[in-house]
């Protein structure tokens, strides 16, 4: 799979001081052709800052793409149009240089999502980059505005800046459909079904759902943009497991440029003995199946009186073929319009299929209505057959397969783009020993799976492929666990299907988790479900401080503000921004305090959502929240050991790149380990990014061997407040003959005011 650039990001803060504007240019690496564009961008941000009247924060990736443009809390850029789409489009046209776009490029963006939050009236407008009318894959910019259409934040995907495609568009949609099934070795023959707008649909015997084909521009690498087709295909593999792939096919030669699985899978930790008590009595109660009149105006149950409606279609899938055949169970309400079927928790759940389908249908509909109230509406990409003219793409109700015959001890949810139907597969569980339990009776499992659809449809403007790396994928799992836990006020996930009331299907209850951000850095959490435990525990901490209702709203609103492929820190910042939008920032310190408790405080950084070793952790909170305002970080060279050339004035250098942007020097110590036969031959110096130098040794020590220093204070050699961000170097020269040596290690501990 071809992947985009890793999100090695620098944070550039443009600060206003009185009437003077101080501008700190973003360092984006050695881009030979980027100097002019960078200067234009910096000037454009300076103009934007003047108009906003407050600091503007700009986050870029390693390719120099502007990822996040954010106004300071409680500040925004006044809107100049009453229509939110016109306001968002006008912002992009007026400030196209901020995104290093030409005016012509900026005019090629079209609105693909208009989401107005029902409670706060905040607006989120996703503008899709196009080229000759063809959408650019992960090429959107989402503009976030307050109720007056004043812009306070804009979030860009990685690939909205493109060049003329390097290939030709020779293939037809039919060719792309054939290339897709060939890429996966599928015995399918696509047949044309329909064409609407840019989408062409094909049917194929053996495919679970129709194949879809849409033209796209896809960036293989910077400067290598291709005409492509985005295709989706779903099928059962040899193990009868659902596969659902979104693939980019080269429009010239039919090769596969990239492919993404759309299935999120819930996995289980197996126990051979049950540590907790199992239910022995049926405690179900009778509840309404009518649904919320705003979220579900046509109700949950359609005219068939079966477990199907506008939000969900539920039935067993015992044959594992994703169809409701003659052998499947789809209950019908009785004469009193009741879905009331027997169930016993001390017998195999496979004996109670009507009850299982009824339970799954209720839970999925209840989840739909609750998340609707939090802002997961039609315009935000939710799951409904009809959208009642309220925006978004329709005909994408959840297909819910109960007691699916393709597996055990599992569940999954496939989330295609808005307008394509998702599928949930629920399995029987044998973890508990003895009787078979069913995830359809466990609300935490249903809510977990549904929430994969929520996060995939909201993060990154609904690209559905934005949660695929270690941190972002872990947050996908963590969001799913946490929403389930919060809705049920129970921090244990999967207690019913495992019989374990203490930890359920995870390592810890999220209310008792010991994990911190350090556990990602040191490799303790190296898999997405494990990483998800940290994210869920952090959100549970916030919920404990703020309460369920407030935190649920902040989390869902924060997803909408979260960029594609986020780190945990990017998602944290989105929650903080959501709090500014909804409460004016009343909960800022409480939120920061809980994140700092998990070592994601104000001084933490993570250049990439897939990064581990480059993570910097912090327990600091902002000064206004009682923090000291200084953060200490340690940076270690990765280019050693290095040999020291004998009698050579050129010498040898070891380098450390200090990030993120905006760090200054308040205190510096150095640790060095050099082995040498005569350290009196050596001149040893450390230089800062601004060129200032500290001399550690100038041919001192005579014929003594080696030079070792631990936490040597060299602060006095540097100007307090000077830039710490950038490259620091250890410079060693040997000015005498016959003796040789090696730089073994070099590290710096830098204290900054932020």
C-alpha positions as CSV (number, residue, x, y, z in Angstrom):
1,X,0.0,0.0,0.0
2,X,1.2,3.5,-0.8
3,X,0.9,5.8,2.1
4,X,1.1,9.5,2.4
5,X,3.8,11.4,4.3
6,X,4.1,10.7,8.0
7,X,2.7,13.4,10.0
8,X,6.0,14.9,11.2
9,X,4.6,18.2,12.2
10,X,5.9,21.5,13.4
11,X,3.8,24.0,15.4
12,X,4.3,27.6,14.3
13,X,2.8,30.2,16.6
14,X,2.3,33.7,15.2
15,X,2.1,36.0,18.3
16,X,0.8,39.5,18.5
17,X,2.7,41.9,20.9
18,X,0.9,45.2,21.2
19,X,0.7,46.7,17.8
20,X,3.7,44.9,16.5
21,X,3.4,41.5,14.9
22,X,6.0,39.0,15.7
23,X,6.3,36.2,13.0
24,X,8.1,32.9,13.6
25,X,8.4,31.2,10.3
26,X,7.6,27.5,10.1
27,X,10.5,25.2,9.3
28,X,9.3,22.6,6.9
29,X,12.6,21.0,6.0
30,X,14.8,21.3,2.9
31,X,12.2,21.9,0.2
32,X,14.1,23.2,-2.7
33,X,11.0,24.7,-4.3
34,X,9.2,25.7,-1.2
35,X,11.0,28.8,-0.1
36,X,8.8,31.3,-2.0
37,X,5.6,29.5,-1.1
38,X,6.7,29.4,2.5
39,X,7.3,33.1,2.6
40,X,4.0,33.8,0.9
41,X,2.3,31.5,3.5
42,X,3.9,33.2,6.4
43,X,2.9,36.6,5.1
44,X,-0.7,35.3,4.6
45,X,-0.8,34.0,8.1
46,X,0.4,37.4,9.4
47,X,-2.5,39.1,7.5
48,X,-4.9,36.5,8.9
49,X,-3.6,37.2,12.4
50,X,-4.1,41.0,12.0
51,X,-7.7,40.4,10.9
52,X,-8.4,38.0,13.8
53,X,-6.7,40.3,16.3
54,X,-5.1,37.4,18.2
55,X,-2.5,34.7,17.8
56,X,-2.9,32.2,15.0
57,X,-1.5,28.6,15.3
58,X,-0.4,26.9,12.2
59,X,0.4,23.2,12.0
60,X,2.1,21.7,9.0
61,X,3.3,18.3,8.0
62,X,6.8,17.4,6.8
63,X,5.8,18.2,3.2
64,X,4.9,21.7,4.3
65,X,1.1,21.1,3.9
66,X,-0.9,23.3,6.3
67,X,-2.8,20.8,8.4
68,X,-4.5,23.0,11.0
69,X,-5.0,26.8,11.1
70,X,-6.5,27.8,14.4
71,X,-7.4,31.1,16.0
72,X,-6.7,31.6,19.7
73,X,-9.4,30.5,22.1
74,X,-12.4,32.9,22.1
75,X,-11.2,34.6,18.9
76,X,-12.4,34.1,15.3
77,X,-12.4,35.7,11.9
78,X,-15.6,37.6,11.3
79,X,-17.8,36.0,8.7
80,X,-18.7,38.0,5.6
81,X,-21.6,35.9,4.3
82,X,-24.9,34.7,5.8
83,X,-24.7,31.4,4.0
84,X,-22.2,29.0,5.7
85,X,-21.0,27.5,2.4
86,X,-20.3,30.9,1.0
87,X,-18.6,32.0,4.2
88,X,-16.3,28.9,4.2
89,X,-15.6,29.2,0.5
90,X,-14.9,32.9,0.9
91,X,-12.4,32.2,3.7
92,X,-10.5,29.8,1.5
93,X,-10.4,32.1,-1.5
94,X,-9.4,35.1,0.7
95,X,-6.6,33.2,2.5
96,X,-5.5,30.7,-0.1
97,X,-1.8,31.5,0.5
98,X,-2.1,30.2,4.0
99,X,-2.7,26.8,2.4
100,X,0.0,27.5,-0.3
101,X,-2.7,27.4,-3.0
102,X,-3.2,29.6,-5.9
103,X,-6.5,31.5,-6.3
104,X,-7.4,29.1,-9.2
105,X,-6.6,26.1,-7.0
106,X,-8.8,27.5,-4.2
107,X,-11.7,28.0,-6.6
108,X,-11.7,24.3,-7.4
109,X,-12.9,23.3,-3.9
110,X,-16.6,22.3,-3.7
111,X,-18.7,21.8,-0.5
112,X,-19.4,18.1,0.1
113,X,-20.6,18.3,3.7
114,X,-22.6,21.0,5.5
115,X,-23.0,20.1,9.1
116,X,-24.8,22.4,11.5
117,X,-24.7,21.2,15.1
118,X,-28.3,21.2,16.5
119,X,-27.5,22.4,20.0
120,X,-24.7,24.9,19.5
121,X,-25.4,26.0,15.9
122,X,-21.7,25.7,15.1
123,X,-21.0,24.9,11.5
124,X,-18.5,22.5,9.9
125,X,-18.1,22.8,6.1
126,X,-16.0,20.3,4.3
127,X,-14.6,21.7,1.0
128,X,-13.4,19.0,-1.4
129,X,-10.4,19.8,-3.7
130,X,-11.2,18.8,-7.3
131,X,-9.2,18.7,-10.5
132,X,-11.3,19.2,-13.7
133,X,-14.3,18.2,-11.6
134,X,-12.6,15.1,-10.1
135,X,-12.3,14.9,-6.3
136,X,-8.8,14.6,-4.8
137,X,-8.5,11.6,-2.5
138,X,-8.0,12.9,1.1
139,X,-7.9,16.3,-0.4
140,X,-10.4,18.2,1.7
141,X,-10.3,21.3,3.9
142,X,-12.9,21.5,6.6
143,X,-13.7,25.0,7.8
144,X,-15.2,25.4,11.3
145,X,-17.3,28.4,12.1
146,X,-19.4,29.7,14.9
147,X,-23.2,30.5,14.6
148,X,-22.3,33.9,13.0
149,X,-20.2,32.1,10.3
150,X,-17.0,33.4,11.9
151,X,-14.1,31.1,11.2
152,X,-12.2,29.8,14.2
153,X,-10.4,26.8,12.8
154,X,-9.6,25.1,9.4
155,X,-8.4,21.6,9.1
156,X,-6.8,20.2,5.9
157,X,-6.1,16.7,4.7
158,X,-2.7,15.7,3.5
159,X,-3.2,15.9,-0.2
160,X,-5.2,19.0,-1.1
161,X,-2.2,20.4,-2.9
162,X,-1.7,18.6,-6.1
163,X,0.0,19.0,-9.5
164,X,-0.9,18.0,-13.0
165,X,-1.4,14.3,-13.0
166,X,1.5,12.3,-14.4
167,X,-0.6,9.7,-16.1
168,X,-3.5,9.6,-18.5
169,X,-7.1,8.6,-17.9
170,X,-7.4,5.7,-20.3
171,X,-9.5,3.2,-18.4
172,X,-13.3,3.1,-18.0
173,X,-15.2,2.5,-14.7
174,X,-15.8,-1.0,-16.0
175,X,-12.1,-1.5,-16.4
176,X,-11.5,-0.3,-12.9
177,X,-14.1,-2.7,-11.5
178,X,-12.4,-5.6,-13.3
179,X,-9.0,-4.5,-12.0
180,X,-10.3,-4.3,-8.5
181,X,-11.6,-7.9,-8.4
182,X,-8.4,-9.0,-10.1
183,X,-6.3,-7.3,-7.5
184,X,-7.9,-9.4,-4.7
185,X,-8.1,-12.6,-6.8
186,X,-11.8,-12.7,-6.6
187,X,-13.9,-14.9,-8.9
188,X,-16.3,-12.1,-9.7
189,X,-17.5,-10.7,-13.0
190,X,-18.8,-7.1,-12.5
191,X,-21.9,-6.2,-14.6
192,X,-23.0,-2.6,-15.1
193,X,-26.0,-1.7,-12.8
194,X,-26.4,2.1,-12.7
195,X,-24.6,5.4,-13.1
196,X,-25.4,8.5,-11.0
197,X,-23.2,11.6,-10.9
198,X,-19.6,10.4,-10.7
199,X,-20.5,7.0,-9.2
200,X,-20.9,3.9,-11.3
201,X,-22.3,0.8,-9.7
202,X,-21.8,-2.8,-10.7
203,X,-23.3,-6.1,-9.5
204,X,-21.4,-9.4,-9.3
205,X,-22.6,-12.8,-8.2
206,X,-20.6,-13.6,-5.0
207,X,-20.1,-9.9,-3.9
208,X,-21.9,-9.0,-0.7
209,X,-22.8,-5.5,-1.9
210,X,-22.7,-3.7,-5.3
211,X,-19.2,-2.6,-6.4
212,X,-18.9,1.1,-6.7
213,X,-16.4,3.1,-8.9
214,X,-15.7,6.8,-8.7
215,X,-13.0,8.9,-10.3
216,X,-10.3,10.4,-8.0
217,X,-7.0,12.1,-8.1
218,X,-4.6,10.2,-5.9
219,X,-1.1,11.3,-4.8
220,X,1.3,8.5,-4.9
221,X,4.2,10.8,-3.7
222,X,4.7,14.6,-3.8
223,X,4.8,15.6,-7.4
224,X,3.4,12.2,-8.6
225,X,-0.4,12.7,-8.7
226,X,-2.4,10.2,-10.7
227,X,-5.8,9.9,-12.4
228,X,-7.4,7.0,-10.5
229,X,-10.6,5.3,-9.7
230,X,-11.8,4.8,-6.1
231,X,-13.6,1.5,-5.8
232,X,-15.3,-0.5,-3.1
233,X,-15.9,-4.2,-3.0
234,X,-17.1,-6.6,-0.3
235,X,-16.9,-10.4,-0.1
236,X,-16.6,-13.4,2.2
237,X,-13.0,-14.7,2.4
238,X,-12.0,-18.4,2.7
239,X,-12.8,-18.3,6.5
240,X,-16.2,-16.8,5.8
241,X,-15.1,-13.5,7.3
242,X,-16.4,-10.3,5.7
243,X,-13.9,-8.3,3.8
244,X,-14.7,-4.7,2.6
245,X,-12.0,-2.9,0.7
246,X,-11.7,0.7,-0.6
247,X,-9.0,0.7,-3.4
248,X,-7.4,3.3,-5.7
249,X,-6.9,1.9,-9.2
250,X,-4.5,3.7,-11.6
251,X,-6.7,5.0,-14.4
252,X,-4.0,4.4,-17.0
253,X,-2.6,0.9,-16.4
254,X,-5.1,-0.6,-13.9
255,X,-2.6,-1.2,-11.1
256,X,-3.6,-0.9,-7.5
257,X,-2.1,2.3,-6.0
258,X,-3.5,1.8,-2.5
259,X,-6.1,-0.2,-0.6
260,X,-7.8,0.3,2.7
261,X,-9.8,-2.2,4.7
262,X,-13.1,-0.6,5.9
263,X,-13.8,-3.3,8.5
264,X,-13.1,-2.5,12.2
265,X,-12.9,-5.7,14.2
266,X,-13.7,-6.2,17.9
267,X,-11.5,-9.0,19.3
268,X,-11.5,-10.9,22.5
269,X,-9.1,-11.9,25.3
270,X,-9.8,-15.6,26.1
271,X,-10.1,-16.8,29.6
272,X,-10.3,-20.5,30.5
273,X,-12.1,-19.8,33.7
274,X,-14.8,-17.3,34.6
275,X,-13.6,-14.9,37.4
276,X,-17.0,-13.4,37.9
277,X,-20.6,-14.4,38.4
278,X,-22.8,-15.2,35.4
279,X,-26.5,-14.0,35.1
280,X,-28.9,-16.7,36.0
281,X,-32.2,-14.9,35.6
282,X,-33.9,-13.0,32.7
283,X,-33.9,-9.3,33.8
284,X,-35.1,-7.8,30.5
285,X,-37.7,-5.1,30.6
286,X,-40.3,-3.9,28.1
287,X,-39.3,-0.6,26.5
288,X,-40.6,1.5,23.6
289,X,-39.5,0.8,20.0
290,X,-40.9,4.1,18.8
291,X,-37.7,6.0,18.8
292,X,-36.9,9.7,19.2
293,X,-39.2,11.8,17.0
294,X,-36.4,14.2,15.9
295,X,-33.7,11.5,15.3
296,X,-36.1,8.9,13.9
297,X,-39.1,10.7,12.5
298,X,-40.4,7.6,10.7
299,X,-39.8,5.5,13.8
300,X,-37.6,2.4,14.2
301,X,-39.9,-0.2,12.6
302,X,-41.1,0.1,9.0
303,X,-44.4,-1.1,7.5
304,X,-43.2,-4.7,7.4
305,X,-43.5,-4.9,11.2
306,X,-40.2,-6.7,11.2
307,X,-36.8,-5.8,12.7
308,X,-36.1,-3.3,9.9
309,X,-36.5,0.4,9.5
310,X,-34.9,3.6,8.4
311,X,-31.8,3.2,10.6
312,X,-31.1,-0.5,10.9
313,X,-32.1,-3.8,9.2
314,X,-31.5,-6.7,11.6
315,X,-31.7,-10.5,11.0
316,X,-29.6,-13.6,11.6
317,X,-26.9,-14.5,9.1
318,X,-26.4,-18.2,10.0
319,X,-25.3,-19.0,6.5
320,X,-22.8,-16.2,6.5
321,X,-23.8,-14.9,3.1
322,X,-25.0,-11.5,4.1
323,X,-28.5,-12.1,2.8
324,X,-31.8,-12.7,4.6
325,X,-32.6,-16.1,3.1
326,X,-35.2,-18.7,4.0
327,X,-33.2,-20.1,6.8
328,X,-32.6,-16.8,8.6
329,X,-34.6,-15.3,11.4
330,X,-36.1,-11.8,11.2
331,X,-38.8,-11.4,13.9
332,X,-42.2,-9.9,13.2
333,X,-44.1,-8.0,15.9
334,X,-47.1,-9.9,17.3
335,X,-50.7,-8.7,17.2
336,X,-50.1,-6.2,20.0
337,X,-47.1,-4.8,18.1
338,X,-44.6,-6.4,20.6
339,X,-41.3,-8.0,19.9
340,X,-41.5,-10.2,22.9
341,X,-39.6,-13.5,22.7
342,X,-38.3,-16.0,25.3
343,X,-34.6,-16.0,26.5
344,X,-32.6,-17.8,29.2
345,X,-29.1,-16.8,30.2
346,X,-28.2,-20.3,31.4
347,X,-28.8,-21.9,28.0
348,X,-27.0,-21.5,24.6
349,X,-28.0,-18.2,23.0
350,X,-28.3,-19.9,19.7
351,X,-31.7,-21.2,21.0
352,X,-33.0,-17.7,21.3
353,X,-32.5,-16.1,17.9
354,X,-35.7,-14.0,17.9
355,X,-34.6,-12.5,21.2
356,X,-31.1,-11.9,19.9
357,X,-32.2,-10.1,16.8
358,X,-34.7,-8.0,18.8
359,X,-32.0,-7.0,21.3
360,X,-29.5,-6.1,18.6
361,X,-32.1,-4.1,16.7
362,X,-33.1,-2.1,19.8
363,X,-29.5,-1.4,20.8
364,X,-28.4,-0.2,17.3
365,X,-31.5,2.1,17.1
366,X,-31.0,3.4,20.6
367,X,-27.4,4.2,19.7
368,X,-28.5,6.0,16.6
369,X,-30.9,8.3,18.4
370,X,-28.4,9.0,21.2
371,X,-25.6,9.9,18.9
372,X,-28.0,12.0,16.7
373,X,-28.6,14.2,19.8
374,X,-24.8,14.6,20.1
375,X,-24.5,15.8,16.5
376,X,-24.2,12.7,14.4
377,X,-26.9,13.8,12.1
378,X,-27.7,13.3,8.4
379,X,-25.4,16.2,7.4
380,X,-22.6,14.7,9.5
381,X,-22.8,11.4,7.7
382,X,-24.9,9.2,9.9
383,X,-26.6,5.9,8.8
384,X,-30.2,6.2,7.4
385,X,-32.2,5.0,4.4
386,X,-33.9,8.4,4.1
387,X,-32.4,11.6,5.2
388,X,-35.7,13.5,5.1
389,X,-34.1,16.3,3.1
390,X,-31.8,17.2,6.0
391,X,-28.5,16.9,4.1
392,X,-25.9,14.2,3.7
393,X,-26.0,11.1,1.5
394,X,-28.8,8.6,2.2
395,X,-29.5,4.9,1.5
396,X,-26.9,3.8,4.0
397,X,-28.8,2.2,6.9
398,X,-26.8,-0.3,9.0
399,X,-27.0,-3.9,7.8
400,X,-26.9,-5.9,11.1
401,X,-26.0,-9.6,10.9
402,X,-27.0,-11.4,14.1
403,X,-25.3,-14.7,15.2
404,X,-23.3,-14.5,12.0
405,X,-22.0,-18.0,11.0
406,X,-18.6,-16.8,9.8
407,X,-16.9,-16.7,13.2
408,X,-16.9,-16.8,17.0
409,X,-15.7,-14.6,19.8
410,X,-15.8,-11.5,17.7
411,X,-17.7,-8.7,16.1
412,X,-17.0,-6.1,13.4
413,X,-18.3,-3.0,11.6
414,X,-17.4,-2.0,8.1
415,X,-17.7,1.7,7.4
416,X,-17.8,2.8,3.7
417,X,-18.1,6.4,2.7
418,X,-21.4,8.3,3.3
419,X,-24.1,7.0,1.0
420,X,-22.9,3.4,1.1
421,X,-24.3,0.8,3.5
422,X,-22.2,-0.2,6.5
423,X,-22.4,-3.8,7.8
424,X,-22.2,-5.0,11.4
425,X,-21.4,-8.7,12.0
426,X,-22.2,-10.1,15.5
427,X,-20.9,-13.6,16.6
428,X,-21.5,-16.1,19.3
429,X,-18.9,-16.2,22.1
430,X,-17.4,-19.3,23.7
431,X,-14.9,-17.5,25.9
432,X,-17.0,-18.1,29.1
433,X,-17.0,-21.9,28.8
434,X,-20.1,-24.0,28.9
435,X,-23.0,-22.1,27.3
436,X,-22.6,-19.9,24.2
437,X,-23.0,-16.2,25.0
438,X,-24.1,-13.8,22.3
439,X,-22.7,-10.3,21.8
440,X,-26.1,-9.3,20.6
441,X,-27.2,-9.3,24.2
442,X,-24.2,-7.3,25.4
443,X,-24.8,-3.5,24.9
444,X,-21.1,-2.8,25.2
445,X,-20.4,-4.9,22.1
446,X,-23.1,-3.4,20.0
447,X,-22.3,0.2,21.0
448,X,-18.6,-0.4,20.5
449,X,-19.1,-1.6,16.9
450,X,-21.6,1.2,16.1
451,X,-19.1,3.8,17.3
452,X,-16.5,2.6,14.8
453,X,-19.0,4.1,12.3
454,X,-19.2,7.3,14.2
455,X,-15.5,7.9,14.4
456,X,-14.9,6.9,10.8
457,X,-17.6,9.1,9.5
458,X,-16.6,12.2,11.6
459,X,-12.8,12.3,11.8
460,X,-11.1,14.0,8.9
461,X,-14.4,15.1,7.3
462,X,-15.7,11.6,6.7
463,X,-12.9,10.1,4.6
464,X,-13.4,6.7,6.5
465,X,-9.7,5.9,6.1
466,X,-8.3,8.3,8.7
467,X,-7.8,5.9,11.6
468,X,-5.3,3.4,10.3
469,X,-2.1,4.0,12.2
470,X,-1.1,3.1,15.8
471,X,-2.4,6.1,17.6
472,X,-5.3,7.0,15.3
473,X,-6.4,3.3,15.0
474,X,-6.0,3.0,18.8
475,X,-8.2,6.0,19.3
476,X,-10.8,4.3,17.0
477,X,-10.9,1.4,19.4
478,X,-10.8,3.7,22.4
479,X,-13.6,5.9,21.2
480,X,-15.7,2.8,20.7
481,X,-15.0,1.4,24.2
482,X,-15.6,4.8,25.8
483,X,-18.9,5.7,24.1
484,X,-20.2,2.2,25.1
485,X,-19.0,2.6,28.6
486,X,-20.3,6.2,29.0
487,X,-23.8,5.3,27.5
488,X,-24.0,2.5,30.0
489,X,-22.2,4.1,32.9
490,X,-20.0,1.0,33.2
491,X,-16.2,1.2,32.6
492,X,-15.9,-2.6,31.8
493,X,-16.4,-3.7,28.2
494,X,-17.6,-7.2,27.4
495,X,-18.4,-8.4,30.9
496,X,-21.4,-10.4,29.6
497,X,-19.6,-12.2,26.7
498,X,-16.5,-13.0,28.8
499,X,-18.2,-13.6,32.2
500,X,-15.5,-11.3,33.7
501,X,-17.0,-8.4,35.6
502,X,-13.7,-7.0,36.6
503,X,-11.9,-6.3,33.3
504,X,-14.2,-7.8,30.6
505,X,-12.5,-8.1,27.3
506,X,-9.7,-5.7,28.0
507,X,-6.6,-5.7,30.3
508,X,-8.1,-3.3,32.8
509,X,-11.4,-1.5,33.5
510,X,-10.9,2.0,32.1
511,X,-11.7,3.3,35.6
512,X,-8.6,1.5,37.0
513,X,-6.2,1.6,34.0
514,X,-2.5,2.4,34.8
515,X,-1.5,3.3,31.3
516,X,0.0,6.6,30.3
517,X,1.3,8.1,27.0
518,X,4.8,6.8,28.0
519,X,3.4,3.3,27.4
520,X,3.1,4.1,23.7
521,X,6.6,5.6,23.7
522,X,8.2,2.6,25.3
523,X,6.3,0.0,23.3
524,X,4.2,-1.4,26.2
525,X,1.1,-0.5,24.1
526,X,2.0,-1.6,20.6
527,X,-1.4,-2.7,19.2
528,X,-4.5,-0.7,18.4
529,X,-6.8,-2.3,21.0
530,X,-4.1,-1.9,23.7
531,X,-3.5,1.8,22.6
532,X,-7.3,2.2,22.7
533,X,-7.3,1.3,26.4
534,X,-5.2,4.4,27.1
535,X,-7.5,6.7,25.1
536,X,-10.6,5.2,26.7
537,X,-9.2,5.6,30.2
538,X,-8.2,9.2,29.5
539,X,-11.7,10.1,28.3
540,X,-13.1,8.2,31.3
541,X,-11.0,10.5,33.6
542,X,-12.4,13.5,31.8
543,X,-16.0,12.1,32.2
544,X,-15.3,11.7,35.9
545,X,-14.4,15.3,36.2
546,X,-17.1,16.9,33.9
547,X,-20.0,14.4,34.0
548,X,-21.3,12.1,31.2
549,X,-23.5,14.6,29.3
550,X,-20.9,17.3,28.9
551,X,-18.1,14.9,28.1
552,X,-20.1,13.0,25.5
553,X,-20.9,16.2,23.7
554,X,-17.3,17.4,23.8
555,X,-16.0,14.0,22.5
556,X,-18.4,13.9,19.6
557,X,-18.0,17.5,18.7
558,X,-14.2,17.1,19.0
559,X,-14.2,14.2,16.5
560,X,-15.6,16.7,13.9
561,X,-12.6,19.0,14.6
562,X,-10.0,16.2,14.5
563,X,-7.8,16.0,11.4
564,X,-7.2,12.8,9.4
565,X,-4.6,10.5,10.8
566,X,-4.5,12.3,14.2
567,X,-2.2,11.7,17.1
568,X,-3.7,11.6,20.6
569,X,-2.5,15.1,21.1
570,X,-4.3,16.4,18.0
571,X,-7.5,14.7,19.2
572,X,-6.9,16.3,22.7
573,X,-6.7,19.7,21.1
574,X,-9.9,19.1,19.2
575,X,-11.7,18.4,22.4
576,X,-10.3,21.5,23.9
577,X,-11.5,23.5,20.9
578,X,-14.9,21.9,21.2
579,X,-15.0,23.1,24.8
580,X,-14.3,26.6,23.6
581,X,-17.1,26.4,21.1
582,X,-19.7,25.0,23.5
583,X,-18.8,26.5,26.9
584,X,-16.3,29.3,26.1
585,X,-13.5,27.2,27.5
586,X,-15.0,26.8,30.9
587,X,-13.6,23.2,31.2
588,X,-10.1,23.8,29.8
589,X,-8.2,23.3,33.0
590,X,-10.2,20.3,34.0
591,X,-9.6,18.7,30.6
592,X,-5.9,19.5,30.5
593,X,-5.5,18.2,34.1
594,X,-6.8,14.8,33.1
595,X,-4.7,14.6,30.0
596,X,-1.7,15.7,31.9
597,X,-2.4,12.9,34.4
598,X,-1.9,10.5,31.5
599,X,1.3,12.3,30.5
600,X,-0.3,14.2,27.6
601,X,0.1,17.6,29.1
602,X,0.9,20.9,27.6
603,X,4.6,20.1,26.9
604,X,3.9,16.7,25.2
605,X,4.5,16.2,21.4
606,X,4.1,13.5,18.9
607,X,5.3,14.2,15.4
608,X,3.3,11.4,13.9
609,X,0.3,9.3,14.7
610,X,2.4,6.2,13.9
611,X,5.3,7.5,15.9
612,X,6.6,5.9,19.1
613,X,10.2,6.8,19.8
614,X,9.7,10.4,18.9
615,X,6.9,11.0,21.4
616,X,7.7,13.5,24.1
617,X,5.5,13.1,27.2
618,X,4.6,15.8,29.7
619,X,2.6,16.1,33.0
620,X,2.5,19.9,32.8
621,X,-0.6,22.0,32.6
622,X,-0.9,25.6,31.2
623,X,0.1,28.4,33.5
624,X,-3.5,29.6,33.8
625,X,-4.3,26.2,35.1
626,X,-1.7,26.3,37.9
627,X,1.2,25.0,35.9
628,X,4.7,26.4,36.3
629,X,4.9,27.4,32.7
630,X,8.1,25.5,32.0
631,X,8.6,22.0,30.5
632,X,11.8,19.9,30.5
633,X,12.5,17.5,27.7
634,X,15.4,15.2,26.9
635,X,16.6,14.6,23.4
636,X,19.1,11.9,22.3
637,X,21.3,11.6,19.3
638,X,20.6,8.7,17.0
639,X,23.6,9.0,14.7
640,X,26.2,7.6,17.1
641,X,28.7,5.9,17.6
642,X,31.0,8.0,15.3
643,X,34.7,7.6,15.0
644,X,36.8,10.7,15.7
645,X,39.4,11.2,12.9
646,X,43.0,11.5,14.2
647,X,44.8,14.8,13.8
648,X,42.0,16.3,11.7
649,X,40.8,19.9,12.2
650,X,37.6,19.2,10.3
651,X,36.5,16.8,13.1
652,X,33.2,15.0,13.4
653,X,29.7,16.1,14.3
654,X,26.7,14.4,16.0
655,X,23.4,16.1,15.5
656,X,20.1,16.3,17.5
657,X,16.9,17.8,15.9
658,X,14.9,19.4,18.6
659,X,11.1,19.7,18.1
660,X,8.3,20.8,18.3
661,X,8.4,24.3,17.0
662,X,8.3,27.3,19.4
663,X,10.6,25.9,22.1
664,X,13.0,28.3,23.8
665,X,16.1,28.0,26.0
666,X,15.6,28.4,29.7
667,X,18.1,25.8,30.9
668,X,20.4,23.3,29.1
669,X,22.4,20.4,30.3
670,X,24.5,18.0,28.2
671,X,25.5,14.4,28.6
672,X,28.4,13.1,26.5
673,X,30.4,9.8,26.5
674,X,33.6,9.9,24.4
675,X,36.3,7.2,24.5
676,X,39.8,8.4,23.5
677,X,43.4,7.5,24.2
678,X,44.3,11.1,25.0
679,X,41.5,13.6,25.7
680,X,44.0,16.4,25.8
681,X,44.1,16.1,22.0
682,X,40.4,17.1,21.8
683,X,38.3,20.3,21.4
684,X,34.7,19.4,22.3
685,X,31.9,21.9,21.7
686,X,28.1,22.0,21.6
687,X,26.3,24.5,19.2
688,X,22.7,25.7,19.3
689,X,20.5,26.3,16.3
690,X,21.3,30.0,16.4
691,X,25.1,29.3,16.2
692,X,25.9,30.0,19.9
693,X,28.5,27.6,21.2
694,X,29.5,26.0,24.5
695,X,33.0,24.6,24.9
696,X,33.1,21.5,27.0
697,X,36.8,20.9,26.7
698,X,39.7,22.7,24.9
699,X,42.6,20.3,24.9
700,X,42.3,19.7,28.6
701,X,43.2,16.7,30.6
702,X,46.7,16.0,29.2
703,X,47.1,12.3,28.5
704,X,44.1,11.2,30.5
705,X,41.7,8.9,28.6
706,X,38.1,9.5,27.7
707,X,35.7,12.4,28.3
708,X,32.5,11.6,30.1
709,X,30.0,14.3,31.3
710,X,26.5,13.7,32.8
711,X,24.0,16.6,32.9
712,X,26.7,19.2,32.6
713,X,25.1,22.6,32.9
714,X,25.9,24.7,29.8
715,X,23.1,27.2,30.1
716,X,25.5,30.2,30.6
717,X,26.7,29.8,27.0
718,X,23.3,30.5,25.5
719,X,20.9,33.5,25.5
720,X,17.9,32.8,27.7
721,X,14.8,32.8,25.5
722,X,16.8,32.0,22.3
723,X,15.3,29.3,20.0
724,X,15.7,25.8,21.2
725,X,13.9,24.3,18.2
726,X,16.2,23.2,15.4
727,X,19.5,21.3,15.1
728,X,22.0,21.1,18.0
729,X,25.4,19.7,17.3
730,X,28.2,18.1,19.2
731,X,31.5,19.1,17.4
732,X,34.7,17.1,18.3
733,X,38.2,17.8,16.8
734,X,41.4,15.9,17.4
735,X,44.4,18.2,16.9
736,X,47.3,15.8,17.7
737,X,48.6,12.6,16.2
738,X,48.6,8.9,17.1
739,X,45.5,8.7,19.4
740,X,42.0,7.8,18.2
741,X,38.6,7.7,19.8
742,X,34.8,7.5,19.4
743,X,31.7,9.5,20.2
744,X,29.5,6.9,22.0
745,X,26.5,9.0,23.1
746,X,25.2,12.5,23.1
747,X,22.0,13.9,24.7
748,X,20.6,17.2,25.8
749,X,18.1,18.1,28.5
750,X,16.4,21.4,27.6
751,X,14.0,23.3,29.8
752,X,11.6,25.6,27.8
753,X,9.0,28.1,28.9
754,X,6.4,26.1,26.9
